[in-house]
Amino acid sequence: MHYYSTRDRTRPVSFREAALSGLAPEGGLFIPEEIPEYRKAVKHSLDSMSFQDTAFQTILPYVEGDVPPSVLEEISAGAFSFPAPLVPVIFEGPLVLELFHGPTAAFKDFGARFMARIFSYLRRGEDRPLRILTATSGDTGGAVADGFFGVEGIFVTILYPKGRVSELQEKQIAGLGGNISALAVEGSFDDCQALVKAAFGDPALRKKLVLSSANSINISRLLPQAVYYAAAAGKALGGRIDGDGEATPRNRGAGFSGPPRFRPGGGTGTAAGAIFCVPSGNFGNLTAGLYAMSMGAPIAGFIAATNINKTVPDYLESGEYQTRLSRPTISNAMDVGAPSNFERMSAHWTYRDLSRMIRGVWVTDDETRRTIGTVYQDHGYYLDPHGAVAWTAVQKLRQGAAEAAAAPAAPVGPVGPVGPVAVLATAHPAKFSETVEPLTGPVPVPGSIQKALDRTARALTIPADLSALRDFLLSPASAS
Ligand SMILES: *Cc1c(COP(=O)(O)O)cnc(C)c1O
């Protein structure tokens, strides 16, 4: 498979180059030259395949030529070593696709763990170590640290704003040691990002080190996220939902009998595919869902759920794309005013395509809090603020659809006849206990989070200037 930059369709590159360089030289994002389709036999057995097999079938065409099938199999087995259960929470309510059972209790584990293993393979046999530099506002750093921890030949430096991440996040970033170094920068997240950018442009560093980044626009972080959509869509339609739920106690609504059906646009007809409601910030997760849908997974469409940073919902409604400054909310991993993956979405699909496949809904903090409280009180299920945004979006659409159905000549929405709806729960509620616990009482802490809390954060504090970062990167401490 060849890849192109969203800004330059003249220069094809390999998967290897697209993954290891992250961003194209002129600043574009890498996209595959085409989105492959599942073979018929695969499409028809998605509902009964194991997660590992779905991963293999989904990712192989994108890496063919650079990664042999047997290696991909091994990498997938190592990366996706935790479950992604699709759980029924309440009778006639949405299903919840729990993506927080990985080591840092957020869905970013899927991308980071896969990327780390793919990088390690792609860099095999090189004698100079790869140096990865990443700025984080909190969540990404932990997943990257954990994903790359112990990977041979790769040293990671993570920059985070000192004093502005939670205790848990700091321990996830700075508690591992080994090949992961943490720098607490005296400044903001924007300062951290600017420092990383400056380091990539610094001639002294470029001459001495092989630098790469691990940020969310990397294609190797996106591809593994297509897997859980394909796996869950098949299961939802086949009625194979999971009853297990060790991490989040719930009482199943009385009389639960299979996945609910729901037509957000008020349309009628037979079920064609699952609908996923995706709590979105940079829109990498939703873009991965669009890949799965285009490959032929049984998906009818998406709901893009955002907080008040509603750049994409506004675009879907008006056709005009207008980025803005981000505003802080309680679902802070989604506080993005200029979603980086929008460039990728609009390189693959027109506005017409996108507005047919996706419904945008935005949600306020008050609505999100109300959802966390009522879903817990009524059903004993803990939602984190990001999953709660998605849950609220489904409710808002359902209300809208009910009202539209009551009205004469109800308009049929862009999403056609559909089957079950699944809300993506992108983080474990215990990761956001400051927000969740006042609404629900104590949230049970899963083993992965307890393990991180038991660590000691060891970070080096540096001022927000390039010379301090350069000194660190050129010192033996950064690569040992
Ligand atoms: C990163 C993140 C999101 C947003 O995902 P995007 O791919 O940036 O849209 C949502 N929820 C949580 C918990 C996250 O960490």
The ligand as an SDF file (V2000), in Angstrom:
LIG
                    3D

 15 15  0  0  0  0  0  0  0  0999 V2000
   -8.1630   11.4590   23.0850 C   0  0  0  0  0  0  0  0  0  0  0  0
   -9.4780   11.2080   23.7200 C   0  0  0  0  0  0  0  0  0  0  0  0
  -10.7050   11.4650   23.0600 C   0  0  0  0  0  0  0  0  0  0  0  0
  -10.7700   12.1040   21.6960 C   0  0  0  0  0  0  0  0  0  0  0  0
  -10.3480   11.2610   20.6710 O   0  0  0  0  0  0  0  0  0  0  0  0
   -9.9870   11.8430   19.2260 P   0  0  0  0  0  0  0  0  0  0  0  0
   -9.4670   10.7110   18.4490 O   0  0  0  0  0  0  0  0  0  0  0  0
   -8.9650   12.9280   19.4530 O   0  0  0  0  0  0  0  0  0  0  0  0
  -11.2530   12.4200   18.6630 O   0  0  0  0  0  0  0  0  0  0  0  0
  -11.8840   11.1100   23.6930 C   0  0  0  0  0  0  0  0  0  0  0  0
  -11.8830   10.5730   24.9400 N   0  0  0  0  0  0  0  0  0  0  0  0
  -10.7340   10.3470   25.6140 C   0  0  0  0  0  0  0  0  0  0  0  0
  -10.8170    9.7850   26.9820 C   0  0  0  0  0  0  0  0  0  0  0  0
   -9.4970   10.6430   25.0350 C   0  0  0  0  0  0  0  0  0  0  0  0
   -8.3650   10.4120   25.7320 O   0  0  0  0  0  0  0  0  0  0  0  0
  1  2  1  0
  2  3  1  0
  2 14  2  0
  3  4  1  0
  3 10  2  0
  4  5  1  0
  5  6  1  0
  6  7  2  0
  6  8  1  0
  6  9  1  0
 10 11  1  0
 11 12  2  0
 12 13  1  0
 12 14  1  0
 14 15  1  0
M  END
$$$$
